[in-house]
Amino acid sequence: MMETGQISESLLRTGCVFPRDLPRCGVATFAEYYENANNSQVFFYPLISTLPMDPLVAFVITLALITIVSLWYRISAFFTLIGGAVLFGLLAGMTPDATMLGIIAGIGKVFSAFGIIILCGAVIAKLLQEQHLIEEIVADIRRYVKNPPVIAGVSGYLLSVPITCCITAYIMLNPILDSLEKDQTKKNVLLYLAAVGGIISYALVYPTPVVIPLYEAFSGGMSPLLFDAVSIPLSLLLLGGILLYFRFVHPDAVNPKNAESRATSPESPGVGTPVLHQGTHWRAWAPFIAILIAIPVALLLLHLSQMSMINFIMLVGAVTAIALASPSVRTQGLSQGAKHAGLIIFDICGAGALGFVIVKSGFAQQALSQMTLLIPLILVPFILAALIETAQGSRVVTAVITAEVLAGSAVVSAIHPLPLILLISAGSCIVSYVTDPFFWLVQRTTGDDIQTVVKNYTLPIALAGFGIFIVALALEYLVFR
């Protein structure tokens, strides 16, 4: 006989967590539910005694409390997000054990996706810093680049596509951009531009992990060349708009004249910094060159999947940096890199835990059923994607879940494939907030408070999302109808 408090992992497979799931589990009442459980005819997590709250209401309450706690108490993001996951699970009707299992699964999912990437990126950065190789990279960049903000945005934009991960591109660029400026505010502007630029191409250009599932689900025979003929110019236009936004918000950091004077002005080396030699410093660039070379090797020779390829190229870069470092520097760099990576990884794992619990509550399906009754069909993909992105934070997951939820619905037949994909991409950019692992990575690397990250990360991405949305509407009503 099954005890009332007994836990079975089969529930995560059957989804019989909430009272509304009882009919799908073969029972109609609480009495029958417990009777069948005691006879071991169904496997479930026992319900809590309180009535469940609507997932949409629980979601709003959870986000509000996470925001208040983050701003007021300024405690570690990991504990704030884990607390939010527990709160949402209990409000939505999950048992404490089901909630904790969801948190554990979400942490494991994010750690497996980003653990190696972040550790390798942190090790590369610390090894370069310990050997003063960052200064050599900066010297090489200053020789050719007169406007660091432009190079930051463009670099993030370009690297995200071949690497197929905007977070990996950001981690690669972090140590370089962090050393281009002495003023902390100006440093952080470069980091924000790299992050936002990477997300723009990641959400729009085929083939990235965000666009691929949408294209496969909705293309209907449309050529990827046609899609990129629209999405690439659109993404470049948005990148230019983001640069103008930062020039307006941070005029001293992005003003072209100021940037050019900083780039051309000589700087005296600091204490302990070696005198730089003329020419390109290839040893300093070696880890990044190894990463770029590893991309075609992973794809063409080893035939690795997208996830394997990302981890492989970062391991290649880290091994290259470790091999070129002296033994004393190697030990210090590995220790400091692991410490720095641990702080970042746990923050984004907290976001993964919250997102996993929210998605498992049936949040997306319920949102779709309510929206189709209240708003025009043209708005459904955009708002649904925005809700899913807000709930769990990953643009790739948003694309996959939105494609699954919309498949076979009236929405797909009512909208042309190209604007449909753009609408979902737009929605994935609208709310990049506390459930977004990238949000906490940027917050950790810049050291800024939550309000500042929202202004320089969340808001610019949202503006890009609204820009994509407007273009999608124009294409649907002016071109494809």
C-alpha positions as CSV (number, residue, x, y, z in Angstrom):
1,M,0.0,0.0,0.0
2,M,1.3,3.5,-0.9
3,E,1.8,5.9,2.0
4,T,0.1,9.3,1.6
5,G,3.5,11.0,1.7
6,Q,5.3,8.6,-0.6
7,I,6.9,10.1,-3.7
8,S,7.3,8.7,-7.1
9,E,9.2,10.3,-9.9
10,S,6.7,8.9,-12.4
11,L,4.6,11.9,-11.7
12,L,6.9,14.1,-13.6
13,R,6.3,11.9,-16.6
14,T,2.5,11.6,-16.2
15,G,2.0,15.2,-15.1
16,C,-0.6,14.3,-12.4
17,V,0.4,17.1,-10.0
18,F,-2.7,19.3,-9.9
19,P,-6.4,18.7,-9.1
20,R,-7.3,19.6,-12.7
21,D,-5.1,16.7,-13.8
22,L,-7.2,14.1,-12.0
23,P,-9.4,13.1,-15.0
24,R,-6.3,12.6,-17.2
25,C,-5.0,10.3,-14.5
26,G,-8.1,8.1,-14.6
27,V,-9.9,9.5,-11.5
28,A,-12.7,12.0,-11.0
29,T,-12.7,12.8,-7.3
30,F,-10.3,13.2,-4.4
31,A,-11.7,10.0,-2.8
32,E,-11.0,8.0,-5.9
33,Y,-7.6,9.6,-6.2
34,Y,-6.5,8.4,-2.8
35,E,-8.2,5.1,-3.1
36,N,-6.4,4.3,-6.4
37,A,-3.2,5.5,-4.9
38,N,-3.5,3.2,-1.9
39,N,-4.1,0.3,-4.3
40,S,-1.0,1.4,-6.3
41,Q,-3.0,1.8,-9.5
42,V,-1.7,5.3,-10.1
43,F,1.5,7.0,-9.2
44,F,1.4,10.5,-8.1
45,Y,2.7,13.2,-5.8
46,P,0.0,13.7,-3.0
47,L,-1.8,17.0,-3.2
48,I,-1.6,19.6,-0.6
49,S,-4.7,20.5,1.3
50,T,-5.1,24.0,0.0
51,L,-6.9,24.8,-3.2
52,P,-4.5,25.7,-6.1
53,M,-4.2,29.2,-7.4
54,D,-4.5,30.0,-11.1
55,P,-0.9,29.7,-12.5
56,L,-1.1,33.1,-14.1
57,V,-2.0,34.8,-10.8
58,A,0.6,32.7,-8.9
59,F,3.1,33.8,-11.6
60,V,2.4,37.5,-11.2
61,I,2.6,37.3,-7.4
62,T,5.9,35.3,-7.5
63,L,7.6,37.8,-9.9
64,A,6.4,40.7,-7.8
65,L,7.9,39.2,-4.6
66,I,11.2,38.3,-6.3
67,T,11.5,41.9,-7.5
68,I,10.8,43.3,-4.0
69,V,13.1,41.0,-2.2
70,S,15.9,41.5,-4.8
71,L,15.7,45.3,-4.5
72,W,15.1,45.6,-0.8
73,Y,17.3,42.9,0.8
74,R,20.0,42.5,-2.0
75,I,20.7,38.9,-1.1
76,S,22.1,36.3,-3.4
77,A,20.0,35.8,-6.6
78,F,20.2,32.1,-6.2
79,F,18.3,32.1,-2.9
80,T,15.8,34.6,-4.1
81,L,15.0,32.6,-7.2
82,I,14.8,29.3,-5.3
83,G,12.4,30.9,-2.8
84,G,10.4,32.1,-5.8
85,A,10.2,28.6,-7.2
86,V,9.0,27.2,-3.9
87,L,6.4,29.9,-3.6
88,F,5.1,29.5,-7.1
89,G,4.9,25.7,-6.8
90,L,2.9,25.8,-3.6
91,L,0.6,28.6,-4.8
92,A,-0.1,26.6,-8.1
93,G,-1.1,23.5,-6.2
94,M,2.1,21.4,-6.3
95,T,3.1,19.4,-3.2
96,P,6.3,20.5,-1.4
97,D,8.1,17.4,-2.7
98,A,7.0,17.9,-6.3
99,T,8.1,21.5,-6.0
100,M,11.6,20.5,-4.7
101,L,12.0,17.8,-7.3
102,G,11.2,20.4,-10.0
103,I,13.7,22.8,-8.5
104,I,16.4,20.1,-8.5
105,A,15.6,19.1,-12.1
106,G,15.7,22.8,-13.2
107,I,19.1,23.4,-11.5
108,G,20.5,20.2,-13.1
109,K,19.2,21.2,-16.5
110,V,20.8,24.6,-16.5
111,F,24.0,23.4,-14.9
112,S,24.4,20.7,-17.6
113,A,23.8,23.3,-20.3
114,F,26.1,26.1,-19.0
115,G,28.4,24.6,-16.4
116,I,31.3,23.7,-18.7
117,I,30.9,26.9,-20.8
118,I,31.0,29.3,-17.8
119,L,33.9,27.5,-16.1
120,C,36.0,27.4,-19.3
121,G,35.2,31.1,-20.0
122,A,36.2,32.1,-16.4
123,V,39.4,30.1,-16.5
124,I,40.4,31.6,-19.8
125,A,39.7,35.1,-18.5
126,K,41.7,34.6,-15.2
127,L,44.7,33.0,-17.0
128,L,44.9,35.9,-19.4
129,Q,44.6,38.4,-16.6
130,E,47.3,36.7,-14.5
131,Q,49.8,36.9,-17.5
132,H,48.8,40.5,-18.4
133,L,47.7,39.2,-21.8
134,I,44.5,41.2,-21.6
135,E,46.6,44.3,-22.0
136,E,48.1,42.9,-25.2
137,I,44.6,42.1,-26.6
138,V,43.5,45.6,-25.8
139,A,46.6,47.2,-27.5
140,D,45.8,45.2,-30.6
141,I,42.2,46.3,-30.7
142,R,43.0,50.0,-30.1
143,R,45.3,49.9,-33.1
144,Y,42.4,49.2,-35.4
145,V,39.2,50.2,-33.6
146,K,38.3,53.8,-33.0
147,N,34.9,53.3,-31.4
148,P,34.8,50.6,-28.6
149,P,31.0,50.7,-28.2
150,V,30.5,49.8,-31.8
151,I,33.0,47.0,-31.7
152,A,31.3,45.6,-28.5
153,G,27.8,45.5,-30.1
154,V,29.0,44.2,-33.4
155,S,31.3,41.5,-31.8
156,G,28.4,40.2,-29.7
157,Y,26.1,40.2,-32.8
158,L,28.6,38.3,-35.0
159,L,29.9,35.8,-32.5
160,S,26.5,34.6,-31.3
161,V,25.6,33.0,-34.7
162,P,28.6,30.7,-35.4
163,I,29.0,29.8,-31.8
164,T,25.2,29.3,-31.6
165,C,25.1,30.7,-28.0
166,C,24.8,34.3,-27.0
167,I,26.0,33.6,-23.5
168,T,29.1,31.8,-24.7
169,A,29.9,34.8,-27.0
170,Y,29.5,37.2,-24.1
171,I,31.8,35.1,-21.9
172,M,34.4,35.1,-24.6
173,L,34.2,38.9,-25.0
174,N,34.0,39.7,-21.3
175,P,37.7,39.9,-20.5
176,I,38.5,41.9,-23.6
177,L,35.7,44.4,-23.3
178,D,36.3,44.7,-19.5
179,S,39.8,46.0,-20.2
180,L,39.0,48.5,-23.0
181,E,38.0,51.2,-20.6
182,K,39.2,52.3,-17.2
183,D,36.0,53.9,-16.0
184,Q,33.7,51.3,-14.6
185,T,30.5,52.8,-16.1
186,K,32.1,52.8,-19.6
187,K,33.3,49.3,-19.1
188,N,29.8,48.1,-18.3
189,V,28.3,49.9,-21.3
190,L,30.5,47.8,-23.5
191,L,29.4,44.6,-21.7
192,Y,25.7,45.5,-22.1
193,L,26.2,46.3,-25.8
194,A,27.9,42.9,-26.3
195,A,25.0,41.1,-24.5
196,V,22.2,42.9,-26.3
197,G,23.9,42.6,-29.7
198,G,24.4,38.9,-29.2
199,I,20.7,38.4,-28.3
200,I,19.5,40.3,-31.3
201,S,21.2,38.0,-33.8
202,Y,20.5,35.0,-31.6
203,A,16.8,35.6,-31.7
204,L,16.5,36.5,-35.4
205,V,19.1,34.9,-37.7
206,Y,18.8,31.4,-39.1
207,P,20.3,29.0,-38.1
208,T,20.5,29.7,-34.4
209,P,18.9,27.5,-31.7
210,V,16.1,30.0,-31.3
211,V,15.1,30.2,-35.0
212,I,15.6,26.6,-36.0
213,P,12.7,25.0,-34.0
214,L,10.4,27.9,-35.2
215,Y,11.5,27.5,-38.8
216,E,11.0,23.7,-38.7
217,A,7.6,24.0,-37.1
218,F,6.1,26.8,-39.3
219,S,8.2,27.4,-42.4
220,G,5.8,25.5,-44.7
221,G,8.4,25.1,-47.4
222,M,9.7,28.7,-47.1
223,S,13.3,29.1,-48.1
224,P,15.7,30.0,-45.2
225,L,17.4,32.4,-47.6
226,L,14.1,34.3,-47.8
227,F,13.8,34.4,-44.1
228,D,17.4,35.6,-43.6
229,A,16.9,38.2,-46.4
230,V,14.4,39.8,-44.0
231,S,15.8,38.9,-40.6
232,I,19.5,39.9,-41.2
233,P,18.8,43.5,-42.4
234,L,16.2,43.8,-39.6
235,S,18.6,42.6,-37.0
236,L,21.3,45.1,-38.2
237,L,18.8,47.9,-38.1
238,L,17.9,47.0,-34.6
239,L,21.6,46.9,-33.6
240,G,22.0,50.4,-34.9
241,G,18.9,51.5,-32.9
242,I,20.4,49.9,-29.8
243,L,23.6,51.9,-30.3
244,L,21.6,55.1,-30.6
245,Y,19.7,54.2,-27.4
246,F,23.0,53.8,-25.5
247,R,24.3,57.0,-27.0
248,F,21.2,58.8,-25.6
249,V,21.3,57.1,-22.2
250,H,25.1,57.1,-21.8
251,P,26.3,60.0,-23.9
252,D,29.8,60.2,-22.3
253,A,30.4,56.5,-22.9
254,V,29.1,56.1,-26.5
255,N,29.8,59.5,-28.0
256,P,31.9,58.8,-31.1
257,K,34.3,61.7,-30.5
258,N,34.9,60.7,-26.9
259,A,35.4,57.1,-28.0
260,E,37.9,58.0,-30.7
261,S,39.9,60.2,-28.4
262,R,40.1,57.4,-25.8
263,A,41.1,54.9,-28.5
264,T,43.9,57.1,-29.8
265,S,45.2,58.6,-26.6
266,P,48.4,57.0,-25.3
267,E,48.3,55.2,-22.0
268,S,51.1,54.6,-19.6
269,P,51.5,51.1,-18.3
270,G,50.5,50.5,-14.7
271,V,52.8,49.1,-12.0
272,G,53.7,45.5,-12.8
273,T,52.4,45.7,-16.4
274,P,55.0,44.7,-19.0
275,V,55.9,47.1,-21.8
276,L,54.0,46.0,-24.9
277,H,55.8,45.2,-28.1
278,Q,54.7,46.2,-31.6
279,G,52.8,43.8,-33.8
280,T,49.9,41.4,-33.1
281,H,50.2,39.5,-29.9
282,W,49.2,36.1,-31.1
283,R,49.8,34.3,-27.8
284,A,47.2,36.5,-26.2
285,W,44.7,35.7,-28.9
286,A,45.5,31.9,-28.9
287,P,42.5,30.7,-26.8
288,F,40.0,32.6,-29.0
289,I,41.6,31.5,-32.2
290,A,41.5,27.9,-31.0
291,I,37.8,28.3,-30.2
292,L,37.0,29.6,-33.7
293,I,39.1,26.9,-35.3
294,A,37.3,24.3,-33.2
295,I,33.9,25.2,-34.7
296,P,34.3,23.7,-38.2
297,V,36.2,20.8,-36.6
298,A,33.3,20.1,-34.3
299,L,30.7,20.4,-37.1
300,L,32.4,18.9,-40.1
301,L,34.8,16.4,-38.7
302,L,33.4,15.3,-35.4
303,H,29.7,15.8,-36.4
304,L,28.8,17.1,-33.0
305,S,25.4,18.3,-32.0
306,Q,24.8,22.0,-31.2
307,M,25.0,21.5,-27.5
308,S,28.1,19.2,-27.7
309,M,29.8,21.7,-30.1
310,I,29.4,24.6,-27.7
311,N,30.9,22.7,-24.8
312,F,33.7,21.3,-27.0
313,I,34.9,24.6,-28.4
314,M,35.0,26.2,-24.9
315,L,37.0,23.2,-23.6
316,V,39.4,23.6,-26.5
317,G,39.9,27.3,-25.6
318,A,40.4,26.5,-21.9
319,V,42.9,23.8,-22.7
320,T,44.8,26.1,-25.0
321,A,45.0,28.8,-22.3
322,I,46.1,26.3,-19.7
323,A,48.7,24.8,-21.9
324,L,50.3,28.2,-22.7
325,A,50.4,29.3,-19.0
326,S,53.3,28.8,-16.7
327,P,52.8,26.3,-13.8
328,S,52.5,29.1,-11.2
329,V,50.1,31.1,-13.2
330,R,48.2,28.0,-14.2
331,T,47.4,27.1,-10.6
332,Q,46.3,30.6,-9.6
333,G,44.2,31.1,-12.7
334,L,42.4,27.8,-12.3
335,S,41.6,28.5,-8.7
336,Q,40.4,32.0,-9.3
337,G,38.5,31.0,-12.4
338,A,36.6,28.2,-10.6
339,K,35.7,30.6,-7.8
340,H,34.3,33.2,-10.2
341,A,32.5,30.6,-12.3
342,G,30.8,29.1,-9.2
343,L,29.2,32.5,-8.3
344,I,27.8,32.9,-11.8
345,I,26.6,29.3,-12.3
346,F,24.6,29.2,-9.1
347,D,22.8,32.5,-10.0
348,I,21.7,31.2,-13.4
349,C,20.8,27.8,-11.9
350,G,18.4,29.6,-9.6
351,A,16.7,31.0,-12.7
352,G,16.6,27.5,-14.2
353,A,14.9,26.1,-11.2
354,L,12.1,28.8,-11.2
355,G,11.6,28.4,-14.9
356,F,11.3,24.7,-14.7
357,V,8.7,24.7,-12.0
358,I,6.6,27.3,-13.8
359,V,6.6,25.5,-17.1
360,K,5.7,22.2,-15.4
361,S,2.6,23.8,-14.0
362,G,0.9,23.9,-17.4
363,F,1.3,27.7,-17.5
364,A,1.7,27.9,-21.3
365,Q,-1.3,25.8,-22.2
366,Q,-3.6,27.7,-19.9
367,A,-2.3,31.0,-21.2
368,L,-3.1,30.0,-24.8
369,S,-6.6,28.8,-24.0
370,Q,-7.4,32.1,-22.3
371,M,-5.8,34.3,-24.9
372,T,-7.5,32.8,-28.0
373,L,-10.8,33.9,-26.4
374,L,-9.8,37.4,-25.6
375,I,-7.4,38.9,-28.2
376,P,-7.0,38.8,-32.0
377,L,-5.1,35.8,-33.4
378,I,-2.3,37.9,-34.8
379,L,-1.3,38.9,-31.2
380,V,-1.4,35.4,-29.7
381,P,2.1,34.2,-30.8
382,F,3.7,37.4,-29.6
383,I,2.0,37.5,-26.2
384,L,2.3,33.7,-25.6
385,A,6.0,33.8,-26.3
386,A,6.4,36.8,-24.1
387,L,4.6,35.0,-21.2
388,I,6.7,31.8,-21.7
389,E,9.9,33.8,-21.8
390,T,9.0,35.7,-18.7
391,A,8.1,32.5,-17.0
392,Q,11.3,30.5,-17.6
393,G,13.9,32.8,-19.1
394,S,15.4,30.8,-22.0
395,R,14.8,32.0,-25.5
396,V,15.5,28.5,-26.9
397,V,13.0,26.9,-24.5
398,T,10.5,29.7,-25.4
399,A,10.8,28.9,-29.1
400,V,10.4,25.1,-28.5
401,I,7.4,25.4,-26.1
402,T,5.7,28.0,-28.2
403,A,6.1,25.9,-31.4
404,E,4.6,22.9,-29.5
405,V,1.7,24.8,-28.1
406,L,0.7,26.5,-31.3
407,A,1.2,23.5,-33.6
408,G,-2.1,22.6,-35.2
409,S,-3.9,25.6,-33.8
410,A,-5.9,28.1,-35.8
411,V,-3.1,30.6,-35.2
412,V,-0.7,28.8,-37.6
413,S,-3.1,28.8,-40.5
414,A,-4.1,32.4,-40.0
415,I,-0.6,34.0,-40.2
416,H,2.1,33.7,-42.9
417,P,5.1,31.7,-41.7
418,L,7.6,34.5,-41.9
419,P,5.8,37.0,-39.7
420,L,4.7,34.2,-37.5
421,I,8.3,33.3,-36.7
422,L,9.1,37.0,-36.2
423,L,6.2,37.4,-33.8
424,I,7.5,34.6,-31.6
425,S,11.1,35.9,-31.8
426,A,9.7,39.3,-30.8
427,G,7.9,37.9,-27.8
428,S,11.0,36.1,-26.6
429,C,12.7,39.5,-26.2
430,I,10.0,41.5,-24.4
431,V,10.7,40.5,-20.8
432,S,14.3,39.5,-20.0
433,Y,14.2,39.6,-16.3
434,V,14.7,37.6,-13.1
435,T,14.1,34.2,-14.7
436,D,16.6,34.9,-17.5
437,P,20.0,33.3,-16.7
438,F,21.7,35.8,-19.0
439,F,20.2,38.6,-16.8
440,W,22.1,37.3,-13.8
441,L,25.2,36.7,-15.7
442,V,25.3,40.3,-16.9
443,Q,24.4,41.5,-13.4
444,R,27.2,39.5,-11.9
445,T,29.9,40.5,-14.4
446,T,29.0,44.2,-14.4
447,G,28.4,44.4,-10.6
448,D,25.4,46.7,-11.2
449,D,22.2,46.7,-9.2
450,I,18.9,45.3,-10.5
451,Q,17.5,48.7,-11.6
452,T,20.7,49.4,-13.7
453,V,20.6,46.0,-15.3
454,V,17.0,46.5,-16.2
455,K,17.7,49.9,-17.8
456,N,20.7,48.7,-19.8
457,Y,19.8,45.1,-20.5
458,T,16.1,44.4,-20.1
459,L,14.8,47.6,-21.6
460,P,17.0,47.7,-24.8
461,I,16.1,44.1,-25.6
462,A,12.4,44.9,-25.0
463,L,12.7,47.8,-27.5
464,A,14.2,45.4,-30.0
465,G,11.4,43.0,-29.4
466,F,8.8,45.7,-30.1
467,G,10.7,46.7,-33.2
468,I,10.5,43.1,-34.5
469,F,6.8,43.0,-33.6
470,I,6.0,46.1,-35.6
471,V,7.9,44.7,-38.7
472,A,6.0,41.4,-38.3
473,L,2.7,43.2,-38.3
474,A,3.7,45.2,-41.3
475,L,4.7,42.2,-43.3
476,E,1.5,40.3,-42.4
477,Y,-0.9,43.1,-43.3
478,L,1.0,44.9,-46.1
479,V,2.9,42.2,-47.9
480,F,1.4,38.7,-47.3
481,R,-2.3,39.7,-47.4
